[in-house]
Amino acid sequence: MKALIITGKYAQDIEVFYPLYRMQEEGWEVDVAVKGKETVLGVYGMKIVPDVDTSEIVHSLYDVLILPGGARALEYLRQDVDVFRTVGWFRGYGKLIGSICHGTQLLIEANVIRGVRVSGYYSIKKDIENAGGIFVDAPFVTDRKTVCSPHYKYLGPWMREVIRVANGE
């Protein structure tokens, strides 16, 4: 199985690296995508070295898409049309998407949450509702092959659920 993490500068470091290492621990191959394939720093200064440029993602290579948060990172990512096209592709093909914190903003940009139960950082609750999503305040919520969490304090339960769904359980 192969996963893709899409992120950018000023991402929430732990929301990038915890899923990366957790999925590798499960035996998954994981690629990290950043616009321009640029090495960037997370909000706490951890270096994020990408494997692929967001404009060169070959969607069919991946089984799971992970969308980490970081409010500042999402301000940039929400402007990258390649990113929300990728999110739309995963949703359209029924592939698993895991988003955490502000990562849910990419689901909003891709217009894929109407009628879907999702979570995200509490400050984007109204954005989720305005996009037609159903905001759920829980450590994680799973609906239509989308697993969302509002905060990095829930990384463990969220990733356990992402892996459970990815394994078809």
N, C-alpha and C positions, 0 to 999 in steps of 0.2 A: 504494500500500500504506500501511497505517496501523498504528502500534504504540502500545501502552499500557505505561507504566512505573508500577508501584504502589510507593509509598515513603512515608516518614513522617519525623518528627523524629528526629534523630540517625542518619540513614542514613549509609552510607559514601559521602561526596560523590563520589568518583571513579567509584564503581559506578553512580551515577545519571547523571552528566554525560557520561562516556565513551560509554555506549550511546546517550544522547540525541543527541549531536553526530554520532556515527558513523552512526546511522540517517538523520539529516537529510542528512548528506553523501551518502548513497546515494539521496536523493530521497524518503525516507519522510516522512509526516506523523506526528508523535509527540506524544501527550498524556501528561501526568504527572498521576497521581491521588494525592490525599492526603485522609485522613479530614477531613471538615468543610471541604474546599477551603482549608485553612489554610496560609498561607506558613510554612514551617519552616526550621530550620537543620540542615545536615548536621553530622556529628561534628567536622569541621574548620572549621565556621562558614560554609560556602557557603549562600547563600539559595536555597531550592527553592520556586519559585512554581508551584503546581498549576494545571492547566486544568480539572480535574473533581474532584468529591467522590467518594470510594469508594462511597458509597451511591447514586450517580446514574450509574454506568457503564452505557453501552449496549453490551453485549458484542459484538453483531453488527457494530459499526462497526470492529472491530479484527481484524487478521490475526495479530499477534504480541503476546505478553505478556512483559514484562521484569520480573524480580524482583531488584532489587539487595539487597545485604546491609547489614550494620551491626548488630551484636549488640543494641544498645539499641533500635534502630528495630524490630527483629523482636519484641522483647518487647511492644511496643504493637500492631504489625500482627497478631500471632497472636491478639489478642483481638477483632479486627474481623471479625465474621461475614460482612460484605459482601465482604471481601477473599478469604477462602478459598472463598466461593461463586463468586466470579469465577474463581479458579484452577480450581475444579472444572468450571466451564462450559467454559473453554478446553480442558481435558483431555478432557471429554466430547464436545466437537465436533471433536476432532482438530486443534486449532489449535496453533501453535508456542508453546512456553514456553521462555524463557531465564532461568535463575537462576544467581546467583553468590554464593559465600560463604554467609552465613546466610540468604539469600533462599530456599534450599532448605527452610528450616523451614516456609514457606508451602505447599510441596508436601506436607510431612508433615501439616500441619493440615488440608489439603483431602483427605487420604487418597487420594492419587493415585499413590503410588510403589510399591505392592506389586508385586514382580517386575520393577521397572524399574531399569536401571543408572543411577545418579545420582552426583553429587559434591556436595560442600559443604564448608564450613570443617571442618577436621580435628576440632575439638572436638564436632561434631555427628554424627560417624561412627556412634556407638552409637544416636543418635536415628533416623538413617536406617535402620539395620539393624532396630531395634525396630518401625519402621513397615512393614517388609517390603521395603524398597528394598535394592538391591545397591550398596554403596559402591564407587566406583572412584576411586583416587588417580591423577589424570591432569590435565593442563592444562584439558581439557574432555572431556565424554563426551556422546554423542548416543544417545538411545534413545526410540522412540515419540514423535517430534516434541517431545522435551524435550532441551534443551542446557544442561548444568550445568558450572560451574567452581568450584574450591574457594577461589580467592584472586584478589585484584585484580592480582597480578603476571602473571596470564594473561589480562588483559582483551583484548589484541590477538587471540590465537588463538581465544578464546571468541567474540568478536564476529564474527570472520571466519567461524566455523562457524555462528553464528546467521543471518548474512546468507546464507550458502551454502544452508542448509536453507530459509530463507524464500523464496529465489529458485527453489526446486525442483530444485536441482542435486544 
